[in-house]
């Protein structure tokens, strides 16, 4: 019989970007008594160490993923996220279904998620990104904090 994965059973890949590993450790430290409240993560302060950082949650109808808070990074490797706007506005069309499905699954399960991709385009050139999504408790239920890192293509496997 398979048992469900608990949020704290998640393991970061050994070759994950060091900043993503550090952010996961920060989340784990805050999650010792259960899912942490989003307010313990000051995205604007944390963006000094984690420049591509954002918080997302569902709209009031529970249907659309929305940017709840976005680090003030000047240059994102994908379309600039805008607070209180749909996440879909920043996702390249070929990736929409995968991104929405993955983030909705992470919201539902409460289990962190790590993903690497080379499908993002920025300025006409292909780049590789790694993304970590960790669940937090928001004002209206579970939300996610997302952190991205640009990585070398050699890490994609």
Backbone torsions as a table, in degrees:
resi	resn	phi	psi	omega
1	UNK	NA	131.0	179.0
2	UNK	-85.5	135.3	175.1
3	UNK	-102.8	148.0	-179.0
4	UNK	-65.5	150.8	176.6
5	UNK	-76.5	132.4	177.0
6	UNK	-91.1	152.6	-177.4
7	UNK	-51.8	-35.1	-174.9
8	UNK	-88.8	0.4	174.1
9	UNK	-85.9	-13.6	-178.4
10	UNK	-63.0	137.2	176.8
11	UNK	-121.0	131.1	175.8
12	UNK	-70.1	144.4	175.1
13	UNK	-60.9	144.1	-177.6
14	UNK	-59.7	-30.8	-177.8
15	UNK	-98.7	16.7	178.3
16	UNK	-64.3	151.8	179.1
17	UNK	-54.5	136.7	-177.7
18	UNK	-55.9	-37.6	179.3
19	UNK	-67.2	-35.2	177.2
20	UNK	-69.3	-37.7	175.7
21	UNK	-62.6	-41.4	178.8
22	UNK	-65.1	-41.3	179.5
23	UNK	-65.2	-39.7	177.0
24	UNK	-62.1	-41.4	177.6
25	UNK	-62.4	-39.6	176.2
26	UNK	-61.5	-45.1	178.6
27	UNK	-62.2	-45.2	179.5
28	UNK	-59.0	-41.5	-180.0
29	UNK	-62.1	-36.4	179.1
30	UNK	-79.4	-18.7	-174.4
31	UNK	-97.7	16.4	-175.4
32	UNK	-61.1	-28.8	-179.3
33	UNK	-108.2	16.6	-176.9
34	UNK	126.1	-174.2	-179.3
35	UNK	-61.0	131.3	-179.6
36	UNK	-74.2	157.1	175.7
37	UNK	-78.7	139.0	-175.8
38	UNK	-55.4	-30.3	-174.1
39	UNK	-67.5	-15.1	176.7
40	UNK	-76.1	-9.3	178.3
41	UNK	-109.2	97.8	177.8
42	UNK	-80.2	96.9	-174.0
43	UNK	-58.6	-36.0	-177.5
44	UNK	-70.8	-37.7	175.9
45	UNK	-71.4	-44.8	-178.7
46	UNK	-66.4	-23.4	-177.4
47	UNK	-65.9	-14.2	174.2
48	UNK	-64.7	-34.0	178.7
49	UNK	-100.6	-26.4	-178.2
50	UNK	-128.1	82.7	-169.2
51	UNK	-66.2	-26.6	-179.3
52	UNK	-106.0	81.4	-172.6
53	UNK	-131.1	137.0	179.4
54	UNK	-153.9	160.0	175.4
55	UNK	-120.2	135.3	177.7
56	UNK	-126.4	158.2	175.1
57	UNK	-159.0	174.3	179.4
58	UNK	-83.4	151.0	175.8
59	UNK	-67.2	177.6	-176.9
60	UNK	-59.9	-30.9	178.9
61	UNK	-79.3	-8.9	179.9
62	UNK	73.6	26.1	-174.8
63	UNK	-118.4	-32.4	-171.7
64	UNK	-117.2	130.4	175.3
65	UNK	-73.5	130.4	-176.2
66	UNK	-123.9	147.0	172.0
67	UNK	-74.4	118.0	179.7
68	UNK	-91.6	-36.7	178.8
69	UNK	-155.3	144.8	-175.7
70	UNK	-138.4	130.8	175.9
71	UNK	-59.4	151.5	-175.3
72	UNK	-85.1	40.2	177.0
73	UNK	-66.0	137.0	-178.0
74	UNK	-78.3	-32.3	-175.3
75	UNK	-131.0	106.4	176.3
76	UNK	-90.0	149.6	179.6
77	UNK	-80.0	6.6	174.0
78	UNK	-143.4	-179.9	-176.0
79	UNK	-56.9	134.2	-176.2
80	UNK	-50.2	120.6	173.5
81	UNK	-69.7	144.8	-179.6
82	UNK	-125.8	123.2	-179.7
83	UNK	-51.9	136.4	178.6
84	UNK	68.3	17.6	175.2
85	UNK	-114.0	157.6	179.2
86	UNK	-63.2	140.5	176.2
87	UNK	-57.5	-35.0	-177.4
88	UNK	-57.1	-24.6	-179.9
89	UNK	-68.5	-17.0	-178.3
90	UNK	-106.5	-7.4	-175.3
91	UNK	-96.0	129.6	176.5
92	UNK	-60.4	139.7	-176.2
93	UNK	-49.2	-40.3	-179.1
94	UNK	-65.5	-19.1	-175.5
95	UNK	-101.0	-6.1	-171.2
96	UNK	-54.4	-53.5	-176.1
97	UNK	-60.4	-44.6	-178.9
98	UNK	-64.3	-46.9	-177.6
99	UNK	-63.1	-49.0	-179.2
100	UNK	-62.5	-44.6	-179.8
101	UNK	-62.4	-45.0	-178.9
102	UNK	-64.2	-46.5	-178.1
103	UNK	-69.5	-36.7	175.1
104	UNK	-64.1	-40.1	177.5
105	UNK	-63.1	-41.1	178.9
106	UNK	-66.0	-40.0	175.6
107	UNK	-60.9	-45.8	-177.2
108	UNK	-67.3	-45.7	-175.4
109	UNK	-78.0	-30.8	-175.2
110	UNK	76.2	11.0	-179.1
111	UNK	-100.3	128.9	178.1
112	UNK	-54.3	158.5	-179.5
113	UNK	-137.7	138.2	176.7
114	UNK	-121.4	136.4	-177.6
115	UNK	-146.9	141.5	174.0
116	UNK	-120.4	143.1	-178.7
117	UNK	-148.9	154.8	171.2
118	UNK	-118.6	13.8	-173.7
119	UNK	-86.1	-9.2	-178.6
120	UNK	-78.3	137.7	177.8
121	UNK	-113.6	140.9	-179.9
122	UNK	-146.7	119.7	-180.0
123	UNK	62.3	26.1	177.8
124	UNK	84.2	4.2	178.5
125	UNK	-124.0	149.5	-178.8
126	UNK	-81.1	137.4	175.5
127	UNK	-130.7	163.9	176.9
128	UNK	-110.4	134.7	179.9
129	UNK	-127.2	149.0	168.1
130	UNK	-117.4	142.7	-178.6
131	UNK	-133.4	134.3	174.0
132	UNK	-115.1	130.8	175.4
133	UNK	-118.4	124.4	178.4
134	UNK	-122.6	138.6	-179.5
135	UNK	-79.2	144.8	174.6
136	UNK	-139.6	163.4	175.9
137	UNK	-92.6	122.7	178.5
138	UNK	-101.9	-177.2	-179.8
139	UNK	-61.2	-34.6	-176.3
140	UNK	-114.8	25.4	179.8
141	UNK	122.2	-160.6	-175.9
142	UNK	-70.8	138.1	175.2
143	UNK	-132.3	179.3	178.7
144	UNK	-129.3	143.5	165.9
145	UNK	-105.5	130.8	-177.8
146	UNK	-114.9	137.4	175.1
147	UNK	-130.8	132.6	179.6
148	UNK	-116.8	153.6	172.2
149	UNK	-139.1	138.1	171.2
150	UNK	-77.6	130.5	-177.3
151	UNK	-125.0	167.1	176.8
152	UNK	-77.0	143.3	178.0
153	UNK	-55.4	-25.2	-179.6
154	UNK	-62.7	-22.4	179.5
155	UNK	-79.2	-16.7	-179.2
156	UNK	-80.5	128.5	-177.8
157	UNK	-141.8	NA	NA
